[in-house]
Amino acid sequence: MTINTEKKLPDCFGILDIVFPKGKDNLRHSPESCLECTLKTECLKKAMQGEGGVKIKEESLERAYQSGVIGFFERWSKKKYLTNKMKQIK
């Protein structure tokens, strides 16, 4: 006899645009309801895996480039890495 210890996950679990959407300031924020959830850490980790995590890293990279924190070649190199990572995921 096996015992099912798996938690019942909500429908929103790990969906990036629900648990970490862009706000009015064009930055990503977790909604208040997500911050109160007991599964928030696992949920955000799941959302950051795969295409969603690469998407967020690309957004961060673009902000860093536009603000002058990184230069053209560093941006190019990191974008190439992220593109290859996205290909591996798909």
ROMAR-5652 format. One line per field, with one value per residue (C-alpha): z, y, x; residue in three letters; residue number from 1. Coordinates in Angstrom, 2 decimals. Layout:
N
c3 = [Z;...] .
c2 = [Y;...] .
c1 = [X;...] .
residu = [Ala;...] .
num = [NUM;...] .
% end
This chain:
90
c3 = [0.00;-0.98;0.76;-1.39;0.38;-2.63;-1.94;-3.92;-5.87;-6.81;-10.52;-10.49;-9.18;-11.12;-13.76;-14.11;-15.31;-12.38;-9.50;-10.64;-13.04;-14.31;-12.38;-13.53;-13.13;-15.66;-12.93;-11.63;-8.23;-6.45;-5.66;-2.01;-2.27;-3.39;-0.55;1.94;0.35;2.12;-1.24;-2.41;-2.40;-4.30;-6.64;-7.56;-8.04;-10.43;-12.27;-12.66;-14.20;-17.93;-20.32;-17.63;-15.82;-19.03;-19.91;-16.58;-16.96;-20.42;-18.97;-16.25;-18.79;-20.93;-17.91;-16.96;-20.50;-20.80;-17.47;-18.45;-15.84;-18.52;-21.93;-25.40;-25.47;-22.04;-23.06;-26.34;-24.60;-21.98;-24.59;-26.60;-23.49;-22.70;-26.31;-26.17;-22.82;-24.26;-27.17;-24.70;-22.79;-25.90] .
c2 = [0.00;3.43;6.63;9.71;12.49;14.82;18.21;19.41;22.35;25.38;25.99;29.05;27.09;27.94;30.14;33.09;35.70;34.94;34.51;37.11;39.54;42.85;45.82;49.32;50.24;47.50;45.50;42.13;41.85;38.99;39.68;39.93;36.67;34.87;36.30;34.87;31.40;28.64;27.32;30.65;29.57;26.32;28.09;30.86;28.32;26.39;29.58;30.51;27.16;26.86;29.59;31.89;32.17;32.86;35.53;37.28;37.12;38.69;41.51;42.13;42.09;44.71;46.98;46.68;47.56;50.51;51.93;51.60;48.98;46.60;47.25;46.02;43.00;41.75;42.11;40.31;37.47;36.99;37.20;34.50;32.31;32.86;32.11;28.82;28.00;28.66;26.29;23.57;24.01;23.71] .
c1 = [0.00;1.39;0.51;0.05;1.96;1.89;0.32;-2.68;-1.28;-3.37;-4.05;-1.78;1.23;4.39;2.71;5.05;2.56;0.25;2.70;5.26;3.51;4.82;3.52;2.68;6.35;7.26;9.01;7.85;6.14;4.43;0.77;-0.25;-2.20;0.97;3.02;0.52;0.59;2.51;3.77;5.25;8.91;8.34;5.93;8.39;11.17;8.95;8.01;11.69;12.58;12.43;11.35;9.97;13.28;15.15;12.59;13.14;16.92;16.61;14.48;17.05;19.87;18.11;17.56;21.23;22.32;19.92;21.09;24.75;25.65;26.94;28.42;27.57;29.88;28.85;25.19;25.84;27.64;24.92;22.14;23.90;24.10;20.41;19.41;21.30;19.73;16.25;17.02;18.01;14.75;12.61] .
residu = [Met;Thr;Ile;Asn;Thr;Glu;Lys;Lys;Leu;Pro;Asp;Cys;Phe;Gly;Ile;Leu;Asp;Ile;Val;Phe;Pro;Lys;Gly;Lys;Asp;Asn;Leu;Arg;His;Ser;Pro;Glu;Ser;Cys;Leu;Glu;Cys;Thr;Leu;Lys;Thr;Glu;Cys;Leu;Lys;Lys;Ala;Met;Gln;Gly;Glu;Gly;Gly;Val;Lys;Ile;Lys;Glu;Glu;Ser;Leu;Glu;Arg;Ala;Tyr;Gln;Ser;Gly;Val;Ile;Gly;Phe;Phe;Glu;Arg;Trp;Ser;Lys;Lys;Lys;Tyr;Leu;Thr;Asn;Lys;Met;Lys;Gln;Ile;Lys] .
num = [1;2;3;4;5;6;7;8;9;10;11;12;13;14;15;16;17;18;19;20;21;22;23;24;25;26;27;28;29;30;31;32;33;34;35;36;37;38;39;40;41;42;43;44;45;46;47;48;49;50;51;52;53;54;55;56;57;58;59;60;61;62;63;64;65;66;67;68;69;70;71;72;73;74;75;76;77;78;79;80;81;82;83;84;85;86;87;88;89;90] .
% end
